[in-house]
């Protein structure tokens, strides 16, 4: 099981200097990909910030969010958060 957080997953959907390296590394991972709803929250915050900074428009952010969700549902096991995770 390999847990991937927002800082690793985001460059797969939003072009960054690290996007190619992240994609190459992802191809080499052997095991189940795992993330959690924390990643969903952080990714939504990242997109909102990019819209506020006018780096993305709302339609672009919505399309990225949709691609992100499709990928999560098809390629990741989602860990369920508990109240203890928030302490």
C-alpha positions as CSV (number, residue, x, y, z in Angstrom):
1,X,0.0,0.0,0.0
2,X,1.4,3.4,-1.0
3,X,-0.2,6.5,0.4
4,X,0.0,9.6,-1.8
5,X,-0.9,13.0,-0.5
6,X,-1.9,16.2,-2.3
7,X,1.6,17.4,-2.9
8,X,2.3,14.3,-4.9
9,X,-1.0,14.0,-6.7
10,X,-1.6,17.6,-7.6
11,X,1.2,17.8,-10.2
12,X,-0.5,15.1,-12.1
13,X,-3.4,17.4,-12.8
14,X,-1.9,20.9,-12.6
15,X,1.3,21.5,-14.6
16,X,4.2,22.2,-12.3
17,X,8.0,21.9,-12.6
18,X,7.7,18.4,-10.9
19,X,4.9,17.0,-13.0
20,X,7.1,14.9,-15.3
21,X,9.1,13.5,-12.4
22,X,5.9,12.7,-10.4
23,X,4.4,10.9,-13.4
24,X,7.6,8.9,-14.0
25,X,7.8,7.9,-10.3
26,X,4.1,6.9,-10.3
27,X,4.7,4.5,-13.1
28,X,7.3,2.7,-11.0
29,X,5.1,2.3,-7.9
30,X,4.3,-1.3,-7.2
31,X,1.3,-1.7,-4.9
32,X,-2.1,-0.3,-4.1
33,X,-2.4,3.5,-4.4
34,X,-4.1,5.0,-1.3
35,X,-5.2,8.4,-0.3
36,X,-7.9,10.0,1.9
37,X,-10.5,12.7,2.0
38,X,-7.7,15.0,3.3
39,X,-6.4,15.0,-0.2
40,X,-9.8,15.9,-1.6
41,X,-10.1,18.9,0.8
42,X,-6.5,20.1,0.1
43,X,-6.9,19.7,-3.6
44,X,-10.2,21.7,-3.6
45,X,-8.3,24.4,-1.6
46,X,-5.5,24.4,-4.1
47,X,-7.9,24.8,-7.0
48,X,-9.7,27.6,-5.3
49,X,-6.5,29.4,-4.6
50,X,-5.4,29.1,-8.3
51,X,-8.8,30.5,-9.3
52,X,-8.4,33.5,-6.9
53,X,-4.9,34.1,-8.2
54,X,-6.4,34.0,-11.8
55,X,-4.1,31.1,-12.7
56,X,-7.2,29.1,-13.6
57,X,-10.7,30.1,-14.5
58,X,-13.7,28.3,-12.9
59,X,-14.3,26.1,-15.9
60,X,-10.7,24.9,-15.9
61,X,-10.8,24.3,-12.2
62,X,-14.1,22.3,-12.5
63,X,-12.6,20.2,-15.3
64,X,-9.5,19.5,-13.3
65,X,-11.6,18.6,-10.2
66,X,-13.7,16.2,-12.3
67,X,-10.6,14.5,-13.7
68,X,-9.1,14.3,-10.2
69,X,-12.3,12.6,-8.8
70,X,-12.5,10.1,-11.7
71,X,-8.9,9.2,-11.0
72,X,-9.4,8.8,-7.3
73,X,-12.4,6.6,-7.9
74,X,-10.8,4.4,-10.5
75,X,-7.2,4.2,-9.3
76,X,-7.1,4.7,-5.5
77,X,-8.3,3.1,-2.4
78,X,-9.7,5.7,-0.1
79,X,-8.9,5.6,3.6
80,X,-11.8,6.6,5.9
81,X,-11.0,9.3,8.3
82,X,-12.0,9.3,12.0
83,X,-12.2,12.0,14.6
84,X,-8.9,10.7,16.0
85,X,-7.3,11.7,12.7
86,X,-8.3,15.3,13.3
87,X,-6.7,15.6,16.8
